[in-house]
Amino acid sequence: MDKIYKNIVILTGAGISAESGLSTFRSADGLWNNHRVEDVATIEAFERNPDYVHDFYNQMRPELFAAKPNAAHLAISELQQKYPAEVNIITQNVDTLHEKAGNKNVWHIHGQINQIVCLNCGNVFETWGDICSEDECPQCKIRGMLKPNIVFFGENLLYMNKVDVLLEKCDLFISVGTSGVVYPAAGFVQIAKYAGADTIELNMEETSNNYFFDRHIFGPAGTTLPQLINELLLASKNKV
């Protein structure tokens, strides 16, 4: 890779967190951590039984709090520190492994496990503790309006205006550990490609939208991403 890029976008999915011991929470049979998605990840479920939904995310937080970043996350930090480009991360993951690794410019389009949003005033605050339906918002003091700041099915993704800008100006798009089948994230590579970006996919296997990628690298992210980033860093040094 002998080109020097100016704007790099890295899209990350569950595959980048797998080597940190975090499962792909939504399994092939549609269950999410052994719960029906309809029971824990929809607005209807939350309105029907908010404490059940809160309890589900309360149980997830300790595992995600304890998880440690792996070589893939750390390699991104090295890229951001040493490569002469703006590097942004669009992640579908609700964990905070990117932040723990020191990654900057992280856009959690599906929300974060350690954030709570007030449906009354819109206040977003961080906590690793338990939340229940009787808790009050620290800003507006209204009870019963707190929701995990997780994008439920049917809700709009977060930061999409920013994401559109990033995709349209990037000259290198890297997808890491994402299935490529859930839209709109599955369409991000197409937007970047049409804008003129080079596109690289890192995954355990080829995905269904593979024809938009210029290059495919197969294997665990903790191995393949550091290798790719080493290529980029070496190319940048050779151009100096």
C-alpha positions as a Markdown table, in Angstrom:
| # | Residue | x | y | z |
|---|---|---|---|---|
| 1 | Met | 0.0 | 0.0 | 0.0 |
| 2 | Asp | 1.9 | 3.0 | -1.2 |
| 3 | Lys | -0.8 | 5.6 | -1.2 |
| 4 | Ile | -1.0 | 8.1 | 1.6 |
| 5 | Tyr | -4.6 | 8.7 | 2.8 |
| 6 | Lys | -6.0 | 11.9 | 4.3 |
| 7 | Asn | -9.4 | 10.7 | 5.8 |
| 8 | Ile | -9.8 | 7.1 | 7.0 |
| 9 | Val | -13.0 | 5.7 | 8.3 |
| 10 | Ile | -13.1 | 2.4 | 10.2 |
| 11 | Leu | -16.4 | 0.6 | 10.6 |
| 12 | Thr | -16.4 | -1.9 | 13.4 |
| 13 | Gly | -18.8 | -4.7 | 14.4 |
| 14 | Ala | -19.0 | -7.5 | 16.9 |
| 15 | Gly | -16.0 | -9.3 | 15.3 |
| 16 | Ile | -13.6 | -6.8 | 16.7 |
| 17 | Ser | -14.8 | -7.4 | 20.2 |
| 18 | Ala | -14.9 | -11.2 | 20.0 |
| 19 | Glu | -11.3 | -11.6 | 21.0 |
| 20 | Ser | -11.9 | -9.5 | 24.1 |
| 21 | Gly | -14.3 | -12.3 | 25.3 |
| 22 | Leu | -17.5 | -10.5 | 24.2 |
| 23 | Ser | -19.9 | -12.7 | 22.3 |
| 24 | Thr | -21.8 | -11.7 | 19.2 |
| 25 | Phe | -24.8 | -10.8 | 21.3 |
| 26 | Arg | -27.4 | -11.4 | 18.6 |
| 27 | Ser | -27.0 | -15.1 | 17.6 |
| 28 | Ala | -28.1 | -16.8 | 14.4 |
| 29 | Asp | -31.4 | -17.9 | 15.9 |
| 30 | Gly | -32.3 | -14.3 | 16.6 |
| 31 | Leu | -31.8 | -14.4 | 20.3 |
| 32 | Trp | -29.8 | -11.7 | 22.0 |
| 33 | Asn | -28.0 | -13.0 | 25.1 |
| 34 | Asn | -30.6 | -15.8 | 25.3 |
| 35 | His | -33.5 | -13.3 | 25.2 |
| 36 | Arg | -36.0 | -12.7 | 22.4 |
| 37 | Val | -35.1 | -9.5 | 20.7 |
| 38 | Glu | -38.7 | -8.5 | 20.8 |
| 39 | Asp | -38.6 | -8.7 | 24.6 |
| 40 | Val | -35.5 | -6.6 | 25.3 |
| 41 | Ala | -34.6 | -4.4 | 22.3 |
| 42 | Thr | -37.8 | -2.7 | 21.1 |
| 43 | Ile | -39.6 | 0.4 | 22.2 |
| 44 | Glu | -42.8 | -1.7 | 22.6 |
| 45 | Ala | -41.1 | -4.1 | 25.0 |
| 46 | Phe | -39.7 | -1.1 | 27.0 |
| 47 | Glu | -43.1 | 0.5 | 27.2 |
| 48 | Arg | -44.7 | -2.8 | 28.2 |
| 49 | Asn | -42.2 | -3.9 | 30.9 |
| 50 | Pro | -39.5 | -1.3 | 31.5 |
| 51 | Asp | -38.0 | -3.1 | 34.5 |
| 52 | Tyr | -37.5 | -6.3 | 32.5 |
| 53 | Val | -35.6 | -4.4 | 29.8 |
| 54 | His | -33.6 | -2.5 | 32.4 |
| 55 | Asp | -32.7 | -5.7 | 34.1 |
| 56 | Phe | -31.4 | -7.2 | 30.9 |
| 57 | Tyr | -29.0 | -4.3 | 30.3 |
| 58 | Asn | -28.1 | -4.1 | 34.0 |
| 59 | Gln | -26.9 | -7.7 | 33.7 |
| 60 | Met | -24.9 | -6.9 | 30.6 |
| 61 | Arg | -23.0 | -4.0 | 32.1 |
| 62 | Pro | -20.6 | -5.9 | 34.4 |
| 63 | Glu | -19.3 | -8.1 | 31.6 |
| 64 | Leu | -18.8 | -5.2 | 29.3 |
| 65 | Phe | -17.2 | -3.1 | 32.1 |
| 66 | Ala | -14.7 | -5.8 | 32.8 |
| 67 | Ala | -13.8 | -6.5 | 29.1 |
| 68 | Lys | -10.3 | -5.4 | 28.0 |
| 69 | Pro | -9.4 | -4.1 | 24.5 |
| 70 | Asn | -7.5 | -6.5 | 22.3 |
| 71 | Ala | -4.7 | -6.0 | 19.7 |
| 72 | Ala | -7.2 | -4.7 | 17.1 |
| 73 | His | -8.4 | -1.8 | 19.3 |
| 74 | Leu | -4.8 | -1.0 | 20.3 |
| 75 | Ala | -3.7 | -1.0 | 16.6 |
| 76 | Ile | -6.3 | 1.7 | 15.8 |
| 77 | Ser | -4.8 | 3.9 | 18.6 |
| 78 | Glu | -1.4 | 3.4 | 17.0 |
| 79 | Leu | -2.8 | 4.4 | 13.6 |
| 80 | Gln | -4.4 | 7.5 | 15.0 |
| 81 | Gln | -1.2 | 8.5 | 16.8 |
| 82 | Lys | 1.3 | 7.8 | 14.0 |
| 83 | Tyr | -0.5 | 8.1 | 10.6 |
| 84 | Pro | -0.8 | 11.5 | 9.0 |
| 85 | Ala | -4.6 | 11.4 | 8.5 |
| 86 | Glu | -7.9 | 12.0 | 10.3 |
| 87 | Val | -9.1 | 8.6 | 11.5 |
| 88 | Asn | -12.7 | 8.2 | 12.5 |
| 89 | Ile | -14.3 | 5.0 | 13.9 |
| 90 | Ile | -18.0 | 4.2 | 13.3 |
| 91 | Thr | -18.9 | 1.3 | 15.6 |
| 92 | Gln | -22.0 | -0.8 | 15.8 |
| 93 | Asn | -20.8 | -2.0 | 19.2 |
| 94 | Val | -22.3 | -0.8 | 22.4 |
| 95 | Asp | -19.2 | -1.7 | 24.4 |
| 96 | Thr | -16.5 | 0.8 | 25.3 |
| 97 | Leu | -13.4 | -1.1 | 24.1 |
| 98 | His | -12.5 | 1.6 | 21.6 |
| 99 | Glu | -12.4 | 4.1 | 24.4 |
| 100 | Lys | -10.5 | 1.8 | 26.8 |
| 101 | Ala | -7.8 | 1.4 | 24.1 |
| 102 | Gly | -7.5 | 5.2 | 23.8 |
| 103 | Asn | -9.2 | 5.4 | 20.4 |
| 104 | Lys | -10.5 | 8.9 | 19.5 |
| 105 | Asn | -13.3 | 10.1 | 17.2 |
| 106 | Val | -15.5 | 7.1 | 18.0 |
| 107 | Trp | -19.2 | 7.3 | 16.8 |
| 108 | His | -21.4 | 4.7 | 18.5 |
| 109 | Ile | -24.3 | 4.5 | 16.1 |
| 110 | His | -26.1 | 1.9 | 18.2 |
| 111 | Gly | -25.5 | 3.7 | 21.5 |
| 112 | Gln | -23.5 | 2.7 | 24.5 |
| 113 | Ile | -24.1 | 0.2 | 27.3 |
| 114 | Asn | -22.9 | 2.8 | 29.9 |
| 115 | Gln | -25.2 | 5.6 | 28.9 |
| 116 | Ile | -28.7 | 6.4 | 29.9 |
| 117 | Val | -31.1 | 8.8 | 28.1 |
| 118 | Cys | -34.0 | 10.6 | 29.6 |
| 119 | Leu | -37.1 | 10.4 | 27.3 |
| 120 | Asn | -38.5 | 13.5 | 28.9 |
| 121 | Cys | -35.6 | 16.1 | 28.5 |
| 122 | Gly | -33.1 | 14.2 | 26.3 |
| 123 | Asn | -30.4 | 14.3 | 28.9 |
| 124 | Val | -27.7 | 11.6 | 28.4 |
| 125 | Phe | -25.5 | 10.6 | 31.3 |
| 126 | Glu | -23.0 | 7.8 | 31.9 |
| 127 | Thr | -23.3 | 5.0 | 34.5 |
| 128 | Trp | -22.1 | 1.5 | 35.0 |
| 129 | Gly | -24.6 | 0.9 | 37.8 |
| 130 | Asp | -28.1 | -0.5 | 37.7 |
| 131 | Ile | -31.1 | 1.5 | 36.5 |
| 132 | Cys | -34.8 | 0.9 | 37.2 |
| 133 | Ser | -38.1 | 2.4 | 36.1 |
| 134 | Glu | -38.4 | 4.4 | 39.4 |
| 135 | Asp | -35.1 | 6.3 | 39.0 |
| 136 | Glu | -35.2 | 10.0 | 38.3 |
| 137 | Cys | -33.4 | 11.9 | 35.7 |
| 138 | Pro | -30.5 | 13.9 | 37.3 |
| 139 | Gln | -31.4 | 16.9 | 35.1 |
| 140 | Cys | -35.2 | 17.3 | 35.0 |
| 141 | Lys | -35.9 | 15.2 | 38.1 |
| 142 | Ile | -38.7 | 13.3 | 36.5 |
| 143 | Arg | -39.1 | 9.7 | 37.4 |
| 144 | Gly | -39.8 | 6.8 | 35.1 |
| 145 | Met | -38.4 | 8.3 | 31.9 |
| 146 | Leu | -34.9 | 6.8 | 31.9 |
| 147 | Lys | -34.0 | 4.4 | 29.0 |
| 148 | Pro | -30.8 | 2.6 | 28.2 |
| 149 | Asn | -29.1 | 4.7 | 25.5 |
| 150 | Ile | -29.2 | 1.7 | 23.1 |
| 151 | Val | -30.8 | 2.0 | 19.7 |
| 152 | Phe | -33.7 | -0.3 | 19.8 |
| 153 | Phe | -35.0 | -2.0 | 16.6 |
| 154 | Gly | -37.1 | 0.5 | 14.7 |
| 155 | Glu | -35.3 | 3.5 | 16.1 |
| 156 | Asn | -33.0 | 5.8 | 14.1 |
| 157 | Leu | -29.3 | 5.3 | 14.4 |
| 158 | Leu | -27.3 | 7.9 | 16.2 |
| 159 | Tyr | -24.9 | 10.4 | 14.6 |
| 160 | Met | -26.1 | 9.7 | 11.1 |
| 161 | Asn | -25.6 | 13.2 | 9.8 |
| 162 | Lys | -21.9 | 13.1 | 11.0 |
| 163 | Val | -21.6 | 9.6 | 9.5 |
| 164 | Asp | -22.8 | 10.8 | 6.1 |
| 165 | Val | -20.1 | 13.5 | 6.1 |
| 166 | Leu | -17.4 | 11.1 | 7.1 |
| 167 | Leu | -18.2 | 8.6 | 4.4 |
| 168 | Glu | -18.5 | 11.1 | 1.7 |
| 169 | Lys | -15.0 | 12.7 | 2.4 |
| 170 | Cys | -13.1 | 9.5 | 3.3 |
| 171 | Asp | -10.5 | 8.1 | 0.9 |
| 172 | Leu | -10.0 | 4.8 | 2.7 |
| 173 | Phe | -12.9 | 2.8 | 4.2 |
| 174 | Ile | -12.1 | -0.2 | 6.4 |
| 175 | Ser | -14.8 | -2.6 | 7.6 |
| 176 | Val | -13.8 | -4.8 | 10.5 |
| 177 | Gly | -15.8 | -7.7 | 12.0 |
| 178 | Thr | -19.2 | -6.8 | 10.7 |
| 179 | Ser | -21.7 | -9.0 | 8.9 |
| 180 | Gly | -22.5 | -6.6 | 6.1 |
| 181 | Val | -26.1 | -7.6 | 6.1 |
| 182 | Val | -27.8 | -5.1 | 8.5 |
| 183 | Tyr | -28.8 | -1.8 | 6.9 |
| 184 | Pro | -28.0 | 1.1 | 6.9 |
| 185 | Ala | -24.5 | 0.1 | 8.1 |
| 186 | Ala | -24.2 | -2.5 | 5.4 |
| 187 | Gly | -24.5 | 0.4 | 2.8 |
| 188 | Phe | -21.7 | 2.5 | 4.3 |
| 189 | Val | -19.1 | 0.8 | 2.0 |
| 190 | Gln | -21.2 | 1.7 | -1.0 |
| 191 | Ile | -21.4 | 5.3 | -0.1 |
| 192 | Ala | -17.7 | 5.5 | 0.5 |
| 193 | Lys | -16.9 | 3.6 | -2.7 |
| 194 | Tyr | -19.1 | 5.9 | -4.8 |
| 195 | Ala | -17.3 | 8.9 | -3.2 |
| 196 | Gly | -14.0 | 7.5 | -4.5 |
| 197 | Ala | -12.6 | 5.7 | -1.4 |
| 198 | Asp | -10.5 | 2.6 | -1.5 |
| 199 | Thr | -12.3 | -0.1 | 0.5 |
| 200 | Ile | -11.0 | -3.0 | 2.5 |
| 201 | Glu | -12.9 | -5.7 | 4.4 |
| 202 | Leu | -11.5 | -7.6 | 7.3 |
| 203 | Asn | -13.7 | -10.5 | 8.5 |
| 204 | Met | -13.6 | -14.2 | 9.3 |
| 205 | Glu | -15.4 | -14.8 | 6.0 |
| 206 | Glu | -16.6 | -13.0 | 2.9 |
| 207 | Thr | -19.8 | -11.0 | 3.3 |
| 208 | Ser | -22.7 | -10.6 | 1.0 |
| 209 | Asn | -21.8 | -7.0 | -0.1 |
| 210 | Asn | -18.2 | -8.1 | -1.0 |
| 211 | Tyr | -18.3 | -6.6 | -4.5 |
| 212 | Phe | -18.0 | -3.1 | -3.0 |
| 213 | Phe | -14.6 | -4.0 | -1.4 |
| 214 | Asp | -11.3 | -3.7 | -3.3 |
| 215 | Arg | -9.6 | -6.0 | -0.9 |
| 216 | His | -10.6 | -8.8 | 1.5 |
| 217 | Ile | -8.5 | -10.0 | 4.4 |
| 218 | Phe | -9.7 | -13.0 | 6.3 |
| 219 | Gly | -8.9 | -14.0 | 9.8 |
| 220 | Pro | -9.4 | -12.7 | 13.4 |
| 221 | Ala | -9.4 | -9.0 | 13.8 |
| 222 | Gly | -6.7 | -9.1 | 16.5 |
| 223 | Thr | -4.3 | -10.5 | 13.9 |
| 224 | Thr | -5.4 | -9.0 | 10.6 |
| 225 | Leu | -6.0 | -5.4 | 11.6 |
| 226 | Pro | -2.6 | -4.8 | 13.2 |
| 227 | Gln | -1.0 | -6.3 | 10.1 |
| 228 | Leu | -3.0 | -3.9 | 7.9 |
| 229 | Ile | -2.2 | -0.9 | 10.1 |
| 230 | Asn | 1.5 | -1.8 | 10.0 |
| 231 | Glu | 1.3 | -1.7 | 6.2 |
| 232 | Leu | -0.2 | 1.8 | 6.3 |
| 233 | Leu | 2.4 | 3.0 | 8.8 |
| 234 | Leu | 5.2 | 1.6 | 6.8 |
| 235 | Ala | 3.9 | 3.2 | 3.6 |
| 236 | Ser | 3.7 | 6.6 | 5.4 |
| 237 | Lys | 7.3 | 6.3 | 6.6 |
| 238 | Asn | 8.5 | 5.5 | 3.1 |
| 239 | Lys | 6.8 | 8.6 | 1.7 |
| 240 | Val | 8.6 | 10.9 | 4.2 |
